[in-house]
Amino acid sequence: MTAHILVTGASRGIGAAIAARLRTEDARVFAVSSKDFDLATPDGAGQLWEGALAALDNRVDVLVNNAGVFENNPLDSDEADWLSGWERTMQINLTASAVLCRRAVLHWQARKAQGRIVNIASRAAYRGDSPQHWHYAASKAGMVGMTKTIARGYAKDGILAFAICPGFTMTGMADDYLASRGGDKLLADIPLGRVAMPDEVAEMARFCALQAPPSMTGAVLDINGASYVR
């Protein structure tokens, strides 16, 4: 049966690479970006899910949560501004992903169907991030914890969940960060000597979405050039 797959954050970088890679398989892919649905709003994720069902004949088999933001939030900024930045990142990176995961689990339970969730987290979930990015690290740690909880709670129903934790990846988001923080110094911290390529992360996501054995559910997979090992 052709897999019906929802991919968020697919306008560029990792998300675009994942969507492109999945389209080479026997799959129908509904790939969306912030231009299609605004996950910064409380009802954005719900609208996205309904849009996916309409586009995929009322059936989603795989959810890939990739949408996210990586924005500076200086510690010495006005507290109201700092809190606003915190809440925006949590809404887009974690809360919207949680809503989509919830909708997916309920969808599969109602259909008595199996399903897969692939959450794109970050090395920052374990290693932390810069002083300007408390919120980003916290949101990705939350995503990892959520993935493990889903895996433990619903494996018996054939609902599987995986988290992928990239380090720096060759995207516009990472390029800006490397330029602002001193690229040579940061690259020296990666034993592989380079950042990951979007296609490398996409191949890992494809495997989790379509081929990973059920006993792998709950796995958190690193792809960071050995810049952080657990």
CORSULDA-V512807 format. One record per residue. N is the residue number from 1. RES is the residue in one small letter. SS is DSSP state (a for helix, b for strand, c for the rest). Layout:
# CORSULDA-V512807
<<N:RES:SS> <N:RES:SS>>
This chain:
# CORSULDA-V512807
<<1:m:c> <2:t:c> <3:a:b> <4:h:b> <5:i:b> <6:l:b> <7:v:b> <8:t:c> <9:g:c> <10:a:c> <11:s:c> <12:r:c> <13:g:a> <14:i:a> <15:g:a> <16:a:a> <17:a:a> <18:i:a> <19:a:a> <20:a:a> <21:r:a> <22:l:a> <23:r:c> <24:t:c> <25:e:c> <26:d:c> <27:a:b> <28:r:b> <29:v:b> <30:f:b> <31:a:b> <32:v:c> <33:s:c> <34:s:c> <35:k:c> <36:d:c> <37:f:c> <38:d:c> <39:l:c> <40:a:c> <41:t:c> <42:p:c> <43:d:c> <44:g:a> <45:a:a> <46:g:a> <47:q:a> <48:l:a> <49:w:a> <50:e:a> <51:g:a> <52:a:a> <53:l:a> <54:a:a> <55:a:a> <56:l:c> <57:d:c> <58:n:c> <59:r:c> <60:v:c> <61:d:c> <62:v:b> <63:l:b> <64:v:b> <65:n:b> <66:n:c> <67:a:c> <68:g:c> <69:v:c> <70:f:c> <71:e:c> <72:n:c> <73:n:c> <74:p:c> <75:l:c> <76:d:c> <77:s:c> <78:d:c> <79:e:a> <80:a:a> <81:d:a> <82:w:a> <83:l:a> <84:s:a> <85:g:a> <86:w:a> <87:e:a> <88:r:a> <89:t:a> <90:m:a> <91:q:a> <92:i:a> <93:n:a> <94:l:a> <95:t:a> <96:a:a> <97:s:a> <98:a:a> <99:v:a> <100:l:a> <101:c:a> <102:r:a> <103:r:a> <104:a:a> <105:v:a> <106:l:a> <107:h:a> <108:w:a> <109:q:a> <110:a:a> <111:r:a> <112:k:c> <113:a:c> <114:q:c> <115:g:b> <116:r:b> <117:i:b> <118:v:b> <119:n:b> <120:i:b> <121:a:c> <122:s:c> <123:r:c> <124:a:a> <125:a:a> <126:y:a> <127:r:a> <128:g:c> <129:d:c> <130:s:c> <131:p:c> <132:q:c> <133:h:c> <134:w:a> <135:h:a> <136:y:a> <137:a:a> <138:a:a> <139:s:a> <140:k:a> <141:a:a> <142:g:a> <143:m:a> <144:v:a> <145:g:a> <146:m:a> <147:t:a> <148:k:a> <149:t:a> <150:i:a> <151:a:a> <152:r:a> <153:g:a> <154:y:a> <155:a:a> <156:k:a> <157:d:a> <158:g:c> <159:i:b> <160:l:b> <161:a:b> <162:f:b> <163:a:b> <164:i:b> <165:c:b> <166:p:b> <167:g:c> <168:f:c> <169:t:b> <170:m:c> <171:t:c> <172:g:a> <173:m:a> <174:a:a> <175:d:a> <176:d:a> <177:y:a> <178:l:a> <179:a:a> <180:s:a> <181:r:a> <182:g:c> <183:g:a> <184:d:a> <185:k:a> <186:l:a> <187:l:a> <188:a:c> <189:d:c> <190:i:c> <191:p:c> <192:l:c> <193:g:c> <194:r:c> <195:v:c> <196:a:b> <197:m:c> <198:p:a> <199:d:a> <200:e:a> <201:v:a> <202:a:a> <203:e:a> <204:m:a> <205:a:a> <206:r:a> <207:f:a> <208:c:a> <209:a:a> <210:l:a> <211:q:c> <212:a:c> <213:p:c> <214:p:a> <215:s:a> <216:m:a> <217:t:c> <218:g:c> <219:a:c> <220:v:b> <221:l:b> <222:d:b> <223:i:b> <224:n:c> <225:g:c> <226:a:c> <227:s:c> <228:y:c> <229:v:c> <230:r:c>>
